[in-house]
Amino acid sequence: MGSQMTQVDLALLQDRLDVADSIYRYASCIDRRDMVGLRKVLADDMWAKYGNSEPMQGGDTVAAWIDAATKDALWQHHLLSVYHTDIEGDRAKALVYHTSYQVFRDDPDTVRVLVARYHNQLTRSPACWQISGLVFEILWAERRSDPHGSLAAVGGRGPLEIPA
């Protein structure tokens, strides 16, 4: 016997997908340096704390901080997994596992690796779910270099876009 999903079940499933989409867009916008897209998923009144930095208030403040912190990045690559989402009406909480890789202009042959967890709060807006609270709990950081030329050997750092 099959089970029928109710409208409430479907709405909750859609909310879970939409919450995850906003979180993934947050990361992909940072990776692409799309500050306009990033700002769309940050609530105007958001509160954020990244590692041991001072807490910040406001979506504009957080977007400007991210822009300044990553302006010299040649590339970034965030891997996120949304592990838990708890949704109650127009509010949600999400636990997100994070690993990111960054390469900066001052040392283009070294990748910086961060392993962390995001503790996010989100609020439904008319356009999308927006991050309204964020704690970035940094668990590990390291730098890796390529002393044996593995990147060049596999043809790395090719075109950034598909030619038109």
C-alpha positions as CSV (number, residue, x, y, z in Angstrom):
1,M,0.0,0.0,0.0
2,G,1.5,3.4,-1.0
3,S,1.5,6.4,1.2
4,Q,0.0,9.7,0.1
5,M,1.9,12.9,0.8
6,T,-0.3,15.7,2.2
7,Q,-0.1,19.3,1.2
8,V,1.7,20.0,4.5
9,D,4.3,17.3,3.7
10,L,4.9,18.7,0.3
11,A,5.2,22.3,1.6
12,L,7.7,21.2,4.2
13,L,9.7,19.3,1.6
14,Q,9.7,22.4,-0.6
15,D,10.8,24.5,2.3
16,R,13.7,22.1,3.0
17,L,14.8,22.3,-0.6
18,D,14.5,26.1,-0.7
19,V,16.5,26.5,2.6
20,A,19.3,24.3,1.2
21,D,19.2,26.2,-2.1
22,S,19.8,29.5,-0.2
23,I,22.7,28.1,1.7
24,Y,24.3,26.6,-1.5
25,R,23.7,29.9,-3.3
26,Y,25.5,31.7,-0.4
27,A,28.6,29.6,-1.1
28,S,28.5,29.5,-4.9
29,C,28.0,33.3,-5.0
30,I,31.1,33.7,-2.8
31,D,33.1,31.4,-5.1
32,R,32.0,33.3,-8.2
33,R,32.5,36.7,-6.5
34,D,28.8,37.5,-7.2
35,M,28.3,40.0,-4.4
36,V,24.8,40.9,-5.8
37,G,23.7,37.3,-5.6
38,L,25.3,36.9,-2.2
39,R,23.4,39.9,-0.8
40,K,20.1,38.5,-2.0
41,V,20.4,35.5,0.4
42,L,21.5,37.7,3.4
43,A,18.7,39.2,5.5
44,D,18.9,43.0,6.0
45,D,19.1,42.5,9.8
46,M,21.3,39.4,9.9
47,W,23.8,38.7,12.7
48,A,27.0,36.8,11.9
49,K,30.2,35.7,13.6
50,Y,33.0,34.0,11.6
51,G,35.5,32.2,13.8
52,N,37.0,34.4,16.4
53,S,36.2,37.6,14.5
54,E,34.0,40.3,16.0
55,P,30.2,39.8,15.4
56,M,28.7,41.7,12.6
57,Q,25.2,43.1,12.1
58,G,23.4,43.6,8.8
59,G,23.4,41.9,5.4
60,D,25.3,44.9,3.8
61,T,28.0,44.7,6.5
62,V,28.5,40.9,6.1
63,A,28.6,41.1,2.3
64,A,31.1,43.9,2.4
65,W,33.2,41.9,4.9
66,I,33.2,38.8,2.7
67,D,34.0,41.0,-0.4
68,A,37.0,42.5,1.4
69,A,38.2,39.2,2.8
70,T,38.1,37.5,-0.6
71,K,39.1,40.3,-3.0
72,D,42.6,38.8,-3.6
73,A,41.3,35.2,-4.0
74,L,42.2,33.8,-7.4
75,W,39.6,31.1,-6.9
76,Q,37.5,29.6,-4.1
77,H,35.7,26.3,-3.9
78,H,33.2,25.6,-1.1
79,L,31.8,22.2,-0.4
80,L,28.8,22.3,1.8
81,S,26.5,19.6,3.1
82,V,23.2,20.6,4.8
83,Y,23.0,18.1,7.5
84,H,20.0,19.2,9.5
85,T,17.1,21.6,8.8
86,D,14.5,22.4,11.4
87,I,11.6,24.5,10.0
88,E,8.9,26.2,12.0
89,G,6.7,28.5,9.9
90,D,8.8,31.3,8.4
91,R,11.9,30.4,10.4
92,A,14.5,27.7,10.0
93,K,17.7,26.5,11.5
94,A,20.3,24.5,9.6
95,L,23.5,22.8,10.5
96,V,25.9,22.9,7.5
97,Y,29.2,21.1,7.2
98,H,31.8,23.1,5.3
99,T,35.1,22.4,3.6
100,S,36.6,25.2,1.5
101,Y,39.7,25.7,-0.7
102,Q,41.1,29.1,-1.5
103,V,44.1,30.3,-3.5
104,F,45.2,33.9,-3.2
105,R,47.3,36.2,-5.5
106,D,50.1,36.5,-2.9
107,D,50.8,32.7,-3.0
108,P,49.1,31.2,-6.1
109,D,50.8,27.8,-5.6
110,T,49.4,27.2,-2.2
111,V,45.8,26.3,-1.4
112,R,44.2,27.2,2.0
113,V,41.8,24.6,3.4
114,L,39.2,25.3,6.0
115,V,37.0,22.7,7.7
116,A,34.1,24.2,9.6
117,R,30.5,24.1,10.5
118,Y,27.9,26.8,9.9
119,H,25.1,27.1,12.4
120,N,22.6,29.1,10.3
121,Q,19.2,30.6,11.0
122,L,17.1,31.5,8.1
123,T,13.9,33.6,7.6
124,R,11.5,33.3,4.8
125,S,11.3,36.5,2.6
126,P,9.0,37.1,-0.4
127,A,11.9,36.2,-2.7
128,C,13.7,33.3,-0.9
129,W,14.9,32.0,2.4
130,Q,17.5,34.4,3.7
131,I,20.3,33.8,6.2
132,S,19.4,35.8,9.3
133,G,21.9,34.3,11.7
134,L,25.2,32.7,11.1
135,V,28.0,31.3,13.3
136,F,31.0,29.9,11.4
137,E,32.7,27.4,13.7
138,I,36.2,26.8,12.4
139,L,37.5,23.3,13.2
140,W,40.7,23.0,11.1
141,A,42.8,25.0,8.8
142,E,45.9,24.2,6.8
143,R,47.9,25.2,3.7
144,R,48.8,22.8,1.0
145,S,51.4,23.3,-1.8
146,D,52.1,21.3,-5.0
147,P,55.9,20.7,-4.8
148,H,55.8,17.9,-7.5
149,G,53.9,19.8,-10.2
150,S,50.8,17.6,-10.1
151,L,48.5,20.5,-11.1
152,A,50.4,21.1,-14.3
153,A,50.7,17.4,-15.0
154,V,47.0,17.0,-15.2
155,G,46.4,20.2,-17.2
156,G,45.1,22.3,-14.3
157,R,44.1,26.0,-14.4
158,G,42.6,25.8,-17.9
159,P,39.8,28.0,-19.2
160,L,37.4,29.4,-16.6
161,E,34.4,29.4,-18.9
162,I,33.1,27.5,-21.9
163,P,33.9,29.5,-25.0
164,A,30.9,31.1,-26.7
